[in-house]
Every structure is written in C-alpha cells, then in structure tokens.
Amino acid sequence: MSVSPALGCFPNGIWAFKRKPILINTERGALILSASMAGIMGVVGISFALLSNSQAILLDGLFNLIYVIIAVITVRVSRLVTLPDSDKYPYGYAYFESLVNAGRGLVILGVSLLALGDSLLSLFSGGREVSAGMAIGYSVFATVTCTGTVLLLRRAHRRVPGPLLAADVENWLINALISTTVLLAFCTVPVLHYLEWHTAARYVDPVLVTLVVLFCLGVPVRMASVSIKELLNRAPPRQVREPVQQVVSALLAEHAVVGHRLRMVRPGRTLYIVLYLELPQQGVLEGLAEQDRFRQTLHQRLQPLVRHLVLDVVFTGEQRWLSQGNGTQHPVNSSS
C-alpha cells in the first residue's frame, strides 16, 4: 500500500521493456511506463479492496487512479518543455512543470487527509475486519512490482534527468518501502486471530492507514511547496545559485564594470538568468560585437552547470537599472 502511485506489472512486462530499451532512454517513455504501471495497480488495488474490505488497499488504488490522470498531463508537459517559445507562450513552457508538480502534491495531500480522517473515525468506532489472505496477496504483489519499477525509473532518470521523472522516482521509492511495511503488518492479522486477539486484529487496517498517511504527509507538502515557490518566482536554492554567482564573478573580474546585479529563477528544469551590467562611458565592452562575445563566454561557462539555461545580459550606463525596482522608482521623463 502507498500514498503515491503503486505499481502493477504483468509477467512479460519487464522483459518486453528490455527488448525495447527506448522506453527507458527517453523521459516520455519512462513517464508512460510509470503511468501504465499505476493504472494497472489502481484497477488491481480497487478490486482487492472490495474483496478484502481493506481501507488501506482502497487508498492505494485510489491514489493510483488519480495518479494516472496526472500522469497523462505530465507526459504532455514533458514534450511541451522541449519546445521553443511561441507568440502565445513567449517565455516557453518551463512553468508547466512546476504547475504539474504543485497540482500532484496538492491532490495527494487532499486525498491523504481524507483517508486520515476516515481511518481515525474507524479507530474510534471499533476498527475494521479485513480478509487477511487477500490483503497479504495484494501486498506481496505491490512490494515486488514497486521495487521493480523503482529500479527501472532510476535507471531512466540517470540517463534523462528532469524534475518530472525525479518526482516519479521519489513516489515509487516510497511505494516500495510502504508496501513492504504493509505486507509485514498484514501478516500479523492471522497471527492475532490465531492468538484469539480478534479485537486487536480489527485495528490493524485503520492503524496502517493512519501511520502511512502520517509518515508520507511530508512528501506531498514538500512537493507542492517547492513547486508553488517556483511558480511565485522565488530564487532557486543556494546550491543552484552559488555556482552561478561564482562563474559570473570570475568573468566580471576580467572586465572593469562599474556594477552588476544578478537575478535568477528556476521553474522546473529551466534556469532563467538575467545579468544587469553597469558600464563606464567608455573603455569596457564597447560595441555590440564585444558585448556579444561577453554573453557567449558567460553562456559557455555556465553550460556545464545548467543543462537547460536561458541567459539575458542587459548592458546599461545608468545605475538605476540595477536597482530592486529595475528602474521603476525613477521613471524616465517622457519628454526626453
């Protein structure tokens, strides 16, 4: 059982996957694999939940079905972010990645809280009787297939890294860990019945749901929080900013600029950098050709750090364009 997409796998699935390695050599192929597994697991989970009367398995099945819907959007976005900008989207599609991950986190959080409320009600109303055999069978299936999917997606992520696939890898890893834990917990149900602790056995399922939700609640919160900050144009984390700042400072040390200001945001996988340079009236980076060479040099030095980079360099002779308001607190005289 898990709070993210759990995995289903059919007998020849992995071997068919090996015969067509293109599936794990592209981000789109890996995302389609992840969505397919989640869809299978959703159907299997709902079926086993109805047969076993387990809320924990039902929660897992619901998460997977919801995930399939999100995954369809994710696959579409994975293609969009590789396209150039357009008149309709002049800044490209990078923010779509953050939007998808924010939506995914909020949906998982919402369903988790609903499941938590239901399990707490069950705890205070005498628990819930489940079919141990069905529950154990499903947990074995989920544990094996989740682990297999984690390995496949990790291999794909090493070849084609990206935030969409990284989120999937994290989800499936949690699935594998939780499925293993739930399997061990469901194995205690027949033991409790054997010991004639029937009342205790009724609490295994709601306790499992409560613990799983509480354990994993931080994942959707973190996912949504990071993505929403990206949508709000918050500066990227320090480990992203500092290497860029060091490259910029090293290049500026070669030129006697009066001042500079560096701004950057990172929606999804794309880092947008705007560097404002205040130049003296003469002697430094004079002429378009020299300025273009400066921009090209900076771009080349940043490329090893940033795979997806959009770089703008603004040259000015006035300090006000380096200010926090980007010059807006000192409006240009329209009559000049």
C-alpha positions in Angstrom: 0.0 0.0 0.0 1.3 3.5 -0.7 0.2 7.1 -0.9 1.8 7.6 -4.3 1.5 5.5 -7.5 1.9 1.9 -6.6 3.0 -0.5 -9.2 1.5 -3.3 -11.2 3.4 -5.4 -13.5 2.4 -8.2 -15.8 4.7 -11.3 -16.3 6.3 -10.3 -19.6 6.3 -6.6 -18.9 9.8 -6.2 -17.7 11.2 -8.5 -20.4 9.3 -6.6 -23.1 10.8 -3.5 -21.7 14.3 -4.8 -22.1 13.6 -5.7 -25.7 12.7 -2.1 -26.3 15.2 -0.1 -24.3 13.9 3.1 -26.0 11.3 3.2 -23.2 13.9 3.9 -20.6 16.1 6.0 -22.8 13.6 8.9 -23.0 11.8 10.8 -20.3 8.5 10.4 -22.2 8.9 6.6 -22.3 9.7 6.4 -18.6 6.7 8.5 -17.7 4.4 6.4 -19.9 5.8 3.3 -18.2 5.1 4.8 -14.8 1.6 5.8 -15.7 0.8 2.4 -17.2 2.0 0.6 -14.0 0.0 3.0 -11.9 -3.1 2.3 -14.0 -2.8 -1.4 -13.6 -2.1 -1.1 -9.9 -5.1 1.2 -9.5 -7.5 -1.4 -11.0 -5.9 -4.3 -9.1 -6.0 -2.3 -5.9 -9.7 -1.3 -6.1 -10.6 -4.9 -6.9 -8.6 -6.3 -3.9 -10.0 -3.6 -1.7 -13.6 -4.7 -2.4 -12.7 -8.3 -1.8 -10.7 -7.8 1.4 -12.6 -4.8 2.9 -9.3 -3.0 3.4 -9.3 0.7 3.5 -5.5 0.7 3.2 -5.7 -1.1 -0.1 -8.6 1.1 -1.3 -6.5 4.2 -0.5 -3.6 2.8 -2.6 -5.9 2.0 -5.5 -7.5 5.5 -5.4 -4.1 7.2 -5.4 -3.0 5.2 -8.4 -6.1 6.0 -10.4 -5.7 9.7 -9.6 -2.1 9.5 -10.5 -2.9 8.1 -13.9 -4.9 11.3 -14.7 -2.0 13.4 -13.5 0.5 11.3 -15.4 -1.3 11.8 -18.7 -0.9 15.6 -18.2 2.8 15.0 -17.1 3.6 13.1 -20.3 2.1 16.0 -22.3 4.1 18.6 -20.4 7.3 16.6 -20.8 7.0 17.1 -24.5 6.0 20.8 -24.2 9.0 21.8 -22.2 11.3 20.7 -25.0 9.6 23.0 -27.5 10.8 26.6 -28.2 8.8 29.6 -27.1 6.0 30.9 -29.2 3.9 34.0 -29.6 1.3 32.5 -27.2 3.9 31.5 -24.6 6.8 34.0 -25.1 8.7 32.6 -22.2 8.3 28.9 -23.1 6.7 26.1 -21.1 9.0 25.7 -18.2 6.4 26.8 -15.6 4.1 23.9 -16.7 6.5 21.5 -14.9 6.1 23.4 -11.6 2.4 23.6 -12.2 2.0 19.9 -12.7 4.1 19.0 -9.6 2.2 21.5 -7.5 -1.1 20.0 -8.6 0.2 16.5 -7.9 1.3 17.4 -4.4 -1.9 19.1 -3.6 -4.1 16.2 -4.9 -2.0 13.7 -2.9 -2.2 15.9 0.2 -6.0 16.2 -0.1 -6.7 12.5 -0.6 -4.2 11.7 2.3 -6.1 14.0 4.7 -9.5 12.4 3.7 -8.0 9.0 4.3 -6.6 10.0 7.6 -10.0 11.3 8.7 -11.7 8.1 7.7 -9.2 5.9 9.5 -9.5 7.9 12.7 -13.3 7.5 12.6 -12.8 3.8 12.1 -10.3 3.7 15.1 -12.9 5.2 17.3 -15.8 3.0 16.1 -14.3 -0.4 16.7 -11.9 -0.9 13.9 -12.5 -2.9 10.6 -12.4 -6.6 9.8 -10.3 -7.4 6.7 -9.6 -10.6 4.7 -6.0 -11.3 5.7 -5.4 -13.6 2.7 -6.5 -11.1 0.1 -4.6 -8.3 1.9 -1.4 -10.2 2.1 -1.6 -11.3 -1.5 -2.0 -7.7 -2.7 0.8 -6.5 -0.5 3.2 -9.2 -1.9 2.2 -8.1 -5.5 2.7 -4.4 -4.7 6.0 -4.9 -2.9 7.6 -6.9 -5.8 6.3 -4.7 -8.6 7.0 -1.4 -6.8 10.6 -2.4 -6.3 10.9 -3.4 -9.9 9.5 0.0 -11.1 11.9 1.9 -8.8 14.9 0.2 -10.4 13.7 0.9 -13.9 12.8 4.5 -13.4 16.1 5.2 -11.5 18.0 3.9 -14.5 15.9 6.1 -16.8 16.5 9.1 -14.6 20.3 8.6 -14.7 20.1 8.9 -18.5 17.5 11.6 -18.8 17.4 13.6 -15.6 14.5 16.0 -15.0 12.1 17.2 -12.3 9.1 15.3 -13.6 10.8 12.0 -13.6 12.6 12.7 -10.4 9.2 13.2 -8.7 8.1 9.8 -10.1 11.2 8.1 -8.8 10.6 9.5 -5.3 7.0 8.4 -5.3 7.8 4.9 -6.4 10.6 4.5 -3.8 8.1 5.5 -1.1 5.7 3.0 -2.5 8.2 0.2 -2.3 9.0 1.0 1.3 5.4 1.3 2.4 4.3 -1.8 0.5 7.0 -3.8 2.4 5.9 -2.4 5.7 2.2 -3.0 5.0 2.9 -6.6 4.0 4.6 -7.2 7.3 1.7 -5.6 9.1 -1.0 -7.6 7.4 0.9 -10.8 8.2 0.2 -10.1 11.8 -3.6 -10.4 11.2 -3.7 -14.2 11.0 -1.3 -14.4 14.0 -3.6 -12.2 16.1 -6.6 -14.4 15.1 -4.6 -17.5 16.0 -3.9 -16.0 19.4 -7.7 -15.1 19.6 -6.9 -11.4 19.8 -9.8 -10.7 17.4 -10.4 -7.2 18.6 -6.8 -6.2 18.0 -6.9 -7.7 14.5 -9.7 -5.3 13.6 -7.5 -2.3 14.3 -4.6 -3.3 12.0 -6.1 -1.8 8.8 -7.1 1.7 10.2 -3.8 1.9 12.2 -1.9 1.1 9.0 -3.8 3.9 7.1 -3.1 6.4 9.9 0.6 5.6 10.1 1.2 5.5 6.4 -0.5 8.9 5.9 1.4 10.5 8.8 4.7 9.0 7.6 4.3 10.2 4.0 2.5 13.5 4.6 5.7 15.4 4.2 6.2 14.2 0.6 3.2 16.0 -1.0 3.7 19.0 1.3 7.3 19.4 0.2 6.5 18.7 -3.5 3.7 21.3 -3.5 5.7 23.8 -1.5 8.7 23.7 -3.8 6.6 23.9 -6.9 4.5 26.8 -5.7 7.6 28.7 -4.8 8.9 28.2 -8.3 5.6 29.5 -9.7 5.9 32.6 -7.5 9.4 33.2 -8.9 11.3 32.6 -5.7 15.0 32.4 -6.1 16.4 28.9 -6.6 18.1 27.1 -3.6 21.6 28.1 -2.6 23.3 25.1 -4.2 22.0 26.3 -7.5 22.7 30.0 -7.0 26.2 29.9 -5.6 28.0 28.1 -8.5 26.3 30.5 -11.0 27.4 33.5 -8.9 31.0 32.2 -8.8 31.1 31.9 -12.6 29.7 35.4 -13.1 32.1 36.9 -10.5 35.1 35.2 -12.2 34.1 36.6 -15.6 33.4 40.1 -14.3 36.8 40.2 -12.7 38.2 40.3 -16.2 36.2 43.4 -17.0 36.2 46.7 -15.2 32.4 47.1 -15.0 31.0 49.8 -12.6 28.4 47.5 -11.0 26.2 44.5 -11.7 23.1 42.7 -10.5 22.3 39.1 -11.0 18.7 37.7 -10.9 17.6 34.1 -11.5 14.6 31.9 -11.1 14.2 28.2 -11.8 10.8 26.9 -12.8 11.0 23.1 -13.3 14.3 22.2 -15.1 15.0 25.6 -16.7 17.2 28.2 -15.1 16.4 31.8 -16.2 19.3 34.2 -15.6 19.3 38.0 -16.1 22.6 39.8 -15.6 22.5 43.6 -15.4 25.9 45.3 -16.1 26.6 49.0 -15.5 29.4 50.0 -17.8 31.6 53.1 -17.7 31.1 55.6 -20.5 34.0 54.2 -22.5 36.7 51.5 -22.4 34.8 48.5 -21.3 32.7 46.2 -23.5 32.3 48.8 -26.2 30.3 47.8 -29.3 27.8 45.1 -30.0 30.5 42.6 -31.1 32.3 42.8 -27.8 29.1 42.6 -25.8 28.0 39.5 -27.8 31.4 37.9 -27.1 30.9 38.5 -23.4 27.5 37.0 -23.4 28.7 34.0 -25.4 31.6 33.4 -23.0 29.3 33.6 -20.0 26.9 31.1 -21.6 29.7 28.7 -22.3 31.0 28.8 -18.8 27.5 28.3 -17.3 26.5 25.4 -19.6 28.4 22.7 -17.6 26.4 23.8 -14.5 23.0 24.2 -16.1 21.6 21.8 -18.7 18.6 24.0 -19.5 19.6 27.6 -19.5 18.0 30.9 -20.7 20.5 33.8 -20.3 19.9 37.5 -20.8 22.6 40.1 -20.3 21.5 43.8 -20.1 24.1 46.5 -20.6 23.5 50.0 -19.3 25.3 53.1 -18.3 22.9 54.1 -15.6 23.0 52.6 -12.1 19.2 52.9 -11.6 18.6 49.9 -13.9 20.4 47.8 -11.3 18.1 48.7 -8.5 15.5 46.5 -6.8 12.6 48.1 -8.8 14.6 47.7 -12.0 14.5 51.4 -12.6 10.7 51.9 -11.9 11.2 54.1 -8.9 12.9 56.6 -11.1 10.6 56.8 -14.2 12.1 58.0 -17.4 11.0 61.5 -18.4 8.6 61.0 -21.4 9.6 64.4 -22.8 13.3 63.5 -23.1 
